[in-house]
Amino acid sequence: MKILSGIVNFKLTIKGGSSMSGLQVGAIIVGAAVCIIAVGYNIWNEYVRK
């Protein structure tokens, strides 16, 4: 339920403009993207080196 409400709040924030909850969700998305890119980069390096 918390995840669904977070998604709904994020969509409303995008339509309504910036807010604290929107900034927090944006920071979480950016952090998650950075983690995914870092993990993917490490995996890519492992395959390239082999």
C-alpha positions as a Markdown table, in Angstrom:
| # | Residue | x | y | z |
|---|---|---|---|---|
| 1 | Met | 0.0 | 0.0 | 0.0 |
| 2 | Lys | 2.8 | 2.4 | 0.8 |
| 3 | Ile | 4.4 | 1.8 | -2.6 |
| 4 | Leu | 1.1 | 2.4 | -4.4 |
| 5 | Ser | 0.5 | 5.6 | -2.4 |
| 6 | Gly | 4.0 | 6.7 | -3.1 |
| 7 | Ile | 3.5 | 6.2 | -6.9 |
| 8 | Val | 0.2 | 8.1 | -6.8 |
| 9 | Asn | 1.8 | 11.0 | -4.8 |
| 10 | Phe | 4.7 | 11.1 | -7.2 |
| 11 | Lys | 2.3 | 11.3 | -10.2 |
| 12 | Leu | 0.3 | 14.1 | -8.5 |
| 13 | Thr | 3.5 | 15.9 | -7.7 |
| 14 | Ile | 4.6 | 15.8 | -11.3 |
| 15 | Lys | 1.3 | 17.3 | -12.4 |
| 16 | Gly | 1.0 | 19.8 | -9.5 |
| 17 | Gly | 4.6 | 20.9 | -9.4 |
| 18 | Ser | 7.5 | 20.4 | -7.0 |
| 19 | Ser | 7.0 | 19.6 | -3.3 |
| 20 | Met | 9.0 | 18.0 | -0.5 |
| 21 | Ser | 7.5 | 14.5 | -1.2 |
| 22 | Gly | 8.3 | 15.0 | -4.9 |
| 23 | Leu | 11.9 | 15.9 | -4.1 |
| 24 | Gln | 12.2 | 13.0 | -1.8 |
| 25 | Val | 10.8 | 10.6 | -4.4 |
| 26 | Gly | 13.0 | 12.1 | -7.1 |
| 27 | Ala | 16.1 | 11.7 | -4.9 |
| 28 | Ile | 15.2 | 8.0 | -4.3 |
| 29 | Ile | 14.8 | 7.5 | -8.1 |
| 30 | Val | 18.1 | 9.2 | -8.8 |
| 31 | Gly | 19.8 | 7.1 | -6.1 |
| 32 | Ala | 18.3 | 3.9 | -7.4 |
| 33 | Ala | 19.4 | 4.8 | -11.0 |
| 34 | Val | 22.9 | 5.5 | -9.8 |
| 35 | Cys | 23.0 | 2.1 | -8.0 |
| 36 | Ile | 21.7 | 0.3 | -11.0 |
| 37 | Ile | 24.2 | 2.0 | -13.3 |
| 38 | Ala | 27.0 | 1.2 | -10.9 |
| 39 | Val | 26.1 | -2.4 | -10.6 |
| 40 | Gly | 25.6 | -2.7 | -14.4 |
| 41 | Tyr | 29.0 | -1.0 | -15.0 |
| 42 | Asn | 30.7 | -3.5 | -12.6 |
| 43 | Ile | 29.0 | -6.4 | -14.4 |
| 44 | Trp | 30.0 | -5.0 | -17.8 |
| 45 | Asn | 33.7 | -4.6 | -16.6 |
| 46 | Glu | 33.7 | -8.3 | -15.4 |
| 47 | Tyr | 32.5 | -9.5 | -18.8 |
| 48 | Val | 34.8 | -7.2 | -20.7 |
| 49 | Arg | 37.9 | -8.3 | -18.7 |
| 50 | Lys | 37.0 | -12.0 | -19.2 |
